[in-house]
Amino acid sequence: MLTKGNGFGNLVESEAELRAIVGHPSELVQKKVITYLDHNCTEFIAQSPFLVLSTSDDSGYCDASPRGDKPGFVHVLNEKQMIIPERPGNKRIDSLRNILVNPKVGLLFFIPGLGETLRVNGTASIVKDEELLREMAVGDKVPQLGIGIEVEECFIHCAKAFKRSGLWEPDTWLDKNGLPSAAKMLFEHAKLSNSSEEEIHKRLEEGYANKLY
């Protein structure tokens, strides 16, 4: 665990020092936070096919996990509650285990092509209500669990990071042949004696084809 100052020097050590460098937010930024899902937030969520869910455990170790599906996969129940279906994954259940011990979460909703994102903070719980879960079925596949969110803060986040990164601009994208290989990374990280990069690649492709739901 990285301790304070370990490997780094000349640190900022107080909010006063931080504010002296960064400054203070404008009145618009200070007043943009609301405590419920209004029609604007609900419309944004309905058009979002992807979000990142941030959690931490009771010791402060953090995790950020992607969640994605067809737009509208997150169900807004009312202005203070929404639910995210828990689709099949690798069974590490990092987010779910964290929620059990520390239910405070942060969510970042994306819409492809739109630079602005929606940030939602709140308190999460793990839902196994069959009636709610059936509403999020894909075909005959009903999620076993959902993540319920009690909304505490909502606000729009500006597009500067997307503009700097060029994330939605196809002419900035690298050729697929030059991208990192997930199979290669898994093979070299896991070091399984009875496997190979090719076999891991096949497992990944089979999962993507047949085990999304």
PEJO-V144534 format. One record per backbone hydrogen bond with DSSP energy under -0.5 kcal/mol. CO is the residue of the C=O (numbers start at 0). NH is the residue of the N-H. E is the energy in kcal/mol with one decimal. If there is no record, write none. Layout:
BEGIN
co: (CO,CO)
nh: (NH,NH)
e: (E,E)
END
This chain:
BEGIN
co: (2,4,4,13,14,15,16,17,17,18,25,26,27,28,33,35,37,38,39,40,41,42,43,44,44,46,47,48,49,50,51,51,52,53,54,56,60,62,64,66,69,72,72,73,74,74,77,78,79,80,80,81,82,83,84,85,92,93,94,95,96,97,97,102,104,105,106,107,108,109,110,112,116,116,117,118,119,120,120,121,122,124,124,126,127,128,129,130,131,132,132,133,136,137,139,140,144,145,145,146,147,148,148,149,152,153,154,156,158,159,160,161,161,165,167,168,169,174,175,179,180,181,182,183,184,185,186,190,191,195,196,197,198,199,200,201,202,203,204,205,206)
nh: (5,6,7,17,18,19,20,20,21,22,29,30,31,31,153,37,41,42,43,44,45,46,46,47,71,48,71,68,109,66,53,107,64,105,62,59,56,54,52,50,72,74,84,75,76,82,80,36,150,76,77,148,74,146,86,144,96,97,98,99,100,100,101,123,121,53,119,51,117,49,113,114,118,156,108,154,106,151,152,104,149,126,147,145,129,132,133,134,134,135,142,136,138,140,141,137,85,126,147,83,124,81,150,122,120,33,118,116,162,163,164,165,166,168,169,171,172,177,178,181,184,185,186,187,188,189,190,192,194,199,200,201,202,203,204,205,206,207,208,209,210)
e: (-2.5,-0.7,-1.0,-2.1,-3.2,-1.8,-1.1,-0.6,-3.0,-2.1,-2.4,-1.9,-0.7,-0.6,-2.4,-1.0,-2.4,-2.1,-2.1,-2.7,-2.0,-1.1,-0.8,-1.1,-0.8,-0.5,-1.1,-2.2,-2.7,-2.7,-0.5,-1.8,-2.9,-1.8,-2.6,-1.5,-2.4,-2.6,-3.3,-2.7,-1.5,-0.6,-0.5,-0.6,-0.7,-2.4,-0.7,-3.3,-2.8,-1.9,-1.7,-3.2,-2.2,-2.8,-1.0,-0.5,-2.6,-2.3,-2.5,-1.7,-0.9,-0.9,-2.9,-3.1,-2.1,-3.4,-2.4,-1.8,-1.6,-0.9,-2.4,-0.5,-0.5,-3.3,-3.0,-2.2,-3.0,-2.8,-2.1,-2.6,-3.2,-0.6,-2.5,-2.0,-0.6,-2.4,-2.3,-0.8,-0.6,-1.5,-0.5,-1.5,-0.5,-2.2,-0.9,-2.2,-2.3,-3.3,-0.7,-2.3,-1.9,-1.5,-0.8,-2.1,-2.3,-2.6,-2.9,-1.7,-2.4,-2.7,-2.0,-1.9,-0.9,-1.9,-0.8,-2.4,-1.4,-2.0,-1.5,-0.6,-2.2,-2.8,-2.4,-2.4,-2.4,-2.8,-1.7,-0.5,-1.2,-2.3,-2.3,-2.1,-2.2,-2.5,-2.5,-2.5,-2.2,-2.5,-1.9,-2.3,-2.3)
END
